[in-house]
């Protein structure tokens, strides 16, 4: 059995954000006991009964943010690059304000509060058409009340809005939950596909995912198997994963010789008069290595 590396190559949407639309602010809990907490963190603890802890590198809020987005680099390098770039844009566009009073952006969604606490807007990001950049306005007084961990959670909240262009904070809280619980380090493909679906990530670039296949195979442009060496009368059953089919390609590489392309599968795939939709697929071949069936599970 040969080791094959499955390379999924996709195009990511450009990094843009319309900051003047609903979906651009962070909230904070200001409590009578003198405590301050970013709403995302409170929500994650209360709603999901999860208690994230600060990363080991807690020298500054920016170091913490870098630690949280670091797992993306190994398996989702393009997404990591987007968040890394967004962090630099945040540093450039950050403006602490003493006099401004932030109105509620209306994006927080369904909420529950905490007795003795007030939910306040602490940050707003807006696109500046004059200088063609996004500006991040942060209430200085409230920001100084936060510890380093809460500051990092606020920054991640703003970066998620900036990169993902969500229109409400509920998706942002789920994405923040994924960051704070190191969920992007879990390498099970089906798990990640579900995560992408829940986070509305339509496309991503995987670095490389090892899979096993019994024989060398060659496909035509429609995904039909043209050749399989040394089939020996056995039925070949080969599984592959795909999330964003249109315009993508999958290459099958030989681990022993990384530059040798064993086979290439192009998209979109046309099967039984229909184009395959995004999802998980299992390809079935007969003993003569002909593609006879495609099963799909959309999770």
C-alpha positions as CSV (number, residue, x, y, z in Angstrom):
1,X,0.0,0.0,0.0
2,X,1.4,3.3,-1.0
3,X,1.5,6.5,1.0
4,X,-0.1,9.3,-0.9
5,X,-0.4,13.0,0.0
6,X,-3.7,14.6,-0.8
7,X,-3.3,18.3,-1.7
8,X,-6.4,20.4,-1.7
9,X,-5.8,23.7,-3.5
10,X,-8.3,26.4,-3.3
11,X,-8.7,30.2,-3.7
12,X,-9.5,32.3,-0.7
13,X,-11.6,35.4,-0.9
14,X,-9.7,38.7,-0.6
15,X,-9.3,40.3,2.8
16,X,-11.9,43.0,2.9
17,X,-14.3,44.4,5.4
18,X,-17.1,46.9,5.2
19,X,-16.7,48.3,8.7
20,X,-19.7,50.7,8.5
21,X,-22.1,47.8,8.4
22,X,-23.7,46.0,11.4
23,X,-21.1,43.6,12.8
24,X,-18.2,45.6,13.9
25,X,-17.9,45.9,17.6
26,X,-16.8,44.3,20.8
27,X,-18.7,44.3,24.1
28,X,-17.7,44.1,27.7
29,X,-19.3,43.3,31.1
30,X,-18.8,46.1,33.7
31,X,-19.8,44.7,37.0
32,X,-20.7,46.3,40.4
33,X,-17.9,44.3,42.1
34,X,-15.3,46.2,40.0
35,X,-14.6,43.4,37.6
36,X,-14.4,43.7,33.8
37,X,-14.7,40.9,31.3
38,X,-15.0,40.7,27.5
39,X,-18.5,39.4,26.7
40,X,-17.1,36.7,24.4
41,X,-15.2,35.1,27.3
42,X,-18.2,35.3,29.6
43,X,-20.5,33.8,26.9
44,X,-18.1,30.9,26.2
45,X,-17.9,30.1,29.9
46,X,-21.6,30.3,30.5
47,X,-23.1,28.9,27.2
48,X,-20.5,26.2,26.4
49,X,-19.3,25.6,30.0
50,X,-15.8,25.9,28.8
51,X,-13.1,27.8,30.7
52,X,-10.2,28.9,28.4
53,X,-6.9,29.7,30.0
54,X,-4.3,32.1,28.7
55,X,-1.5,30.7,26.5
56,X,1.9,30.2,28.0
57,X,3.3,33.2,26.2
58,X,1.4,36.0,28.0
59,X,4.0,38.8,27.7
60,X,1.4,41.0,26.0
61,X,-2.0,40.8,24.5
62,X,-0.4,40.7,21.0
63,X,1.8,37.8,21.9
64,X,-1.3,35.9,23.1
65,X,-3.1,36.6,19.9
66,X,-0.2,35.3,17.9
67,X,-0.3,32.1,20.0
68,X,-3.9,31.6,19.3
69,X,-3.6,32.0,15.5
70,X,-0.4,30.0,15.3
71,X,-2.1,26.6,14.8
72,X,-3.6,27.9,11.6
73,X,-0.1,28.0,10.0
74,X,0.4,24.3,9.9
75,X,-2.9,23.2,8.4
76,X,-4.5,26.4,7.0
77,X,-1.6,28.6,5.9
78,X,-3.7,31.0,3.8
79,X,-6.1,31.6,6.7
80,X,-3.2,32.1,9.0
81,X,-1.8,34.7,6.7
82,X,-5.1,36.5,6.6
83,X,-5.3,36.7,10.4
84,X,-1.6,37.6,10.7
85,X,-2.1,40.5,8.2
86,X,-5.2,41.5,10.0
87,X,-3.3,41.8,13.3
88,X,-0.8,44.2,11.7
89,X,-3.7,46.2,10.3
90,X,-5.2,46.3,13.7
91,X,-2.0,47.7,15.2
92,X,-1.9,50.4,12.6
93,X,-5.5,51.3,12.7
94,X,-6.0,51.2,16.5
95,X,-7.2,54.5,18.0
96,X,-7.8,54.8,21.8
97,X,-10.6,57.2,22.6
98,X,-11.2,59.2,25.8
99,X,-14.2,61.4,24.7
100,X,-16.2,59.2,22.3
101,X,-19.3,57.5,23.6
102,X,-20.0,54.3,21.6
103,X,-23.5,53.5,20.7
104,X,-24.5,49.8,20.6
105,X,-23.7,48.5,17.1
106,X,-26.7,46.1,17.4
107,X,-24.7,43.1,16.4
108,X,-24.4,41.3,19.7
109,X,-27.4,39.0,18.9
110,X,-29.3,37.0,21.5
111,X,-27.6,37.6,24.8
112,X,-27.9,36.8,28.5
113,X,-26.2,39.0,31.0
114,X,-24.9,38.7,34.5
115,X,-26.6,40.1,37.6
116,X,-25.0,43.2,38.8
117,X,-23.3,43.8,35.5
118,X,-23.8,46.1,32.5
119,X,-23.1,45.3,28.9
120,X,-21.2,48.1,27.2
121,X,-19.7,48.6,23.8
122,X,-15.9,48.8,24.1
123,X,-14.8,48.8,20.5
124,X,-16.0,49.7,17.0
125,X,-14.3,49.2,13.7
126,X,-15.2,51.3,10.6
127,X,-13.8,51.5,7.1
128,X,-12.2,54.9,6.2
129,X,-12.7,55.5,2.5
130,X,-10.3,58.5,2.6
131,X,-7.3,56.5,3.6
132,X,-8.6,53.2,2.3
133,X,-8.2,51.4,5.6
134,X,-10.2,50.1,8.6
135,X,-9.9,52.1,11.8
136,X,-10.4,50.4,15.2
137,X,-11.8,52.7,17.9
138,X,-11.4,51.4,21.4
139,X,-12.6,53.0,24.7
140,X,-9.3,53.7,26.5
141,X,-10.7,53.7,30.0
142,X,-12.5,50.4,29.6
143,X,-9.5,48.9,27.9
144,X,-7.2,49.8,30.8
145,X,-9.5,47.9,33.2
146,X,-9.0,44.6,31.3
147,X,-6.2,42.1,32.1
148,X,-4.0,40.9,29.3
149,X,-6.0,37.8,28.6
150,X,-9.3,39.8,28.1
151,X,-7.5,42.3,25.9
152,X,-6.3,39.4,23.7
153,X,-9.9,38.0,23.4
154,X,-11.1,41.5,22.4
155,X,-8.4,41.8,19.7
156,X,-9.3,38.3,18.3
157,X,-12.9,39.3,18.3
158,X,-12.1,42.3,16.1
159,X,-9.8,40.3,13.8
160,X,-12.5,37.7,13.2
161,X,-14.9,40.4,12.1
162,X,-12.2,42.0,9.9
163,X,-11.3,38.7,8.2
164,X,-14.6,36.8,8.1
165,X,-17.0,39.7,7.4
166,X,-19.6,38.3,9.7
167,X,-22.7,40.4,10.3
168,X,-23.4,39.5,13.9
169,X,-21.4,38.5,17.0
170,X,-22.8,35.0,17.4
171,X,-20.6,33.6,14.6
172,X,-17.7,35.6,16.0
173,X,-18.2,34.1,19.5
174,X,-18.2,30.6,17.9
175,X,-15.0,31.4,16.0
176,X,-13.4,32.8,19.2
177,X,-14.5,29.7,21.0
178,X,-12.5,27.7,18.4
179,X,-9.4,29.8,18.8
180,X,-9.5,29.8,22.6
181,X,-9.9,26.1,22.8
182,X,-7.2,25.3,20.2
183,X,-9.8,23.6,18.0
184,X,-7.8,24.4,14.8
185,X,-5.0,22.0,16.0
186,X,-7.4,19.0,15.7
187,X,-6.4,17.2,12.5
188,X,-9.4,15.0,11.9
189,X,-10.7,16.0,8.5
190,X,-14.4,15.4,9.2
191,X,-14.1,17.4,12.4
192,X,-12.5,20.3,10.6
193,X,-15.1,20.2,7.8
194,X,-17.9,20.5,10.3
195,X,-16.0,23.3,11.9
196,X,-15.7,25.1,8.6
197,X,-19.4,24.7,7.9
198,X,-20.4,26.1,11.2
199,X,-18.0,29.1,10.8
200,X,-19.0,29.8,7.2
201,X,-15.5,29.2,5.9
202,X,-16.2,28.5,2.2
203,X,-12.7,27.6,1.2
204,X,-9.3,26.9,2.7
205,X,-5.9,25.7,1.7
206,X,-4.8,22.6,3.4
207,X,-1.0,22.1,3.7
208,X,-1.0,18.3,3.2
209,X,-3.1,15.5,4.5
210,X,-1.7,11.9,4.4
211,X,-4.1,9.3,3.1
212,X,-3.8,5.7,2.0
213,X,-4.7,4.2,-1.4
214,X,-4.1,0.6,-2.6
215,X,-3.0,1.3,-6.2
216,X,-1.7,4.1,-8.5
217,X,-4.7,5.6,-10.2
218,X,-5.2,8.0,-13.2
219,X,-8.4,10.0,-13.6
220,X,-9.9,11.9,-16.5
221,X,-11.1,15.5,-16.2
222,X,-14.6,14.3,-15.2
223,X,-13.3,12.3,-12.3
224,X,-13.5,8.9,-14.0
225,X,-10.8,6.4,-13.3
226,X,-8.8,5.7,-16.5
227,X,-6.2,3.4,-15.1
228,X,-5.3,1.5,-12.0
229,X,-2.0,-0.4,-11.8
230,X,-1.9,-3.9,-10.3
231,X,-5.5,-4.0,-9.5
232,X,-5.3,-7.9,-9.2
233,X,-9.1,-8.2,-9.3
234,X,-9.7,-6.5,-6.0
235,X,-12.3,-3.9,-5.6
236,X,-10.8,-0.5,-4.9
237,X,-12.5,1.8,-2.5
238,X,-11.0,5.2,-2.2
239,X,-12.2,8.1,0.0
240,X,-11.5,11.8,-0.4
241,X,-12.7,15.0,1.2
242,X,-13.7,18.2,-0.5
243,X,-15.3,21.4,0.8
244,X,-15.2,23.9,-2.1
245,X,-15.2,22.1,-5.4
246,X,-15.6,24.8,-8.0
247,X,-12.4,25.7,-9.8
248,X,-10.2,23.5,-7.5
249,X,-7.9,20.6,-8.2
250,X,-6.7,17.6,-6.2
251,X,-3.2,16.2,-6.9
252,X,-2.0,12.8,-5.8
253,X,1.7,12.8,-5.0
254,X,4.1,10.0,-4.4
255,X,5.7,10.5,-0.9
256,X,8.9,8.8,-2.1
257,X,9.2,11.3,-4.9
258,X,7.3,14.5,-4.0
259,X,7.6,16.0,-7.5
260,X,6.1,12.9,-9.2
261,X,2.4,13.5,-9.8
262,X,0.7,10.1,-9.8
263,X,-2.8,11.4,-10.8
264,X,-4.7,14.6,-11.0
265,X,-8.4,15.2,-10.4
266,X,-10.0,18.3,-11.7
267,X,-13.1,20.1,-10.6
268,X,-16.0,20.7,-11.1
269,X,-16.8,17.0,-11.2
270,X,-19.7,15.9,-13.4
271,X,-21.3,12.6,-12.4
272,X,-24.6,11.1,-13.6
273,X,-25.6,14.4,-15.3
274,X,-25.1,16.4,-12.1
275,X,-22.2,18.4,-10.7
276,X,-21.0,17.3,-7.3
277,X,-21.7,19.7,-4.5
278,X,-19.4,20.5,-1.6
279,X,-19.2,17.7,0.9
280,X,-17.6,14.4,1.8
281,X,-17.4,11.8,-0.9
282,X,-16.6,8.1,-1.2
283,X,-15.6,6.8,-4.6
284,X,-16.4,3.1,-5.4
285,X,-14.6,1.2,-8.2
286,X,-15.3,-2.3,-9.6
287,X,-12.8,-5.0,-10.0
288,X,-11.8,-3.6,-13.3
289,X,-11.1,-0.2,-11.7
290,X,-14.1,1.5,-13.3
291,X,-15.8,4.2,-11.2
292,X,-19.3,2.7,-10.5
293,X,-20.6,4.8,-7.6
294,X,-20.1,8.0,-5.7
295,X,-21.6,8.3,-2.2
296,X,-22.0,11.7,-0.6
297,X,-22.5,12.8,3.0
298,X,-23.1,16.5,3.5
299,X,-22.8,16.1,7.3
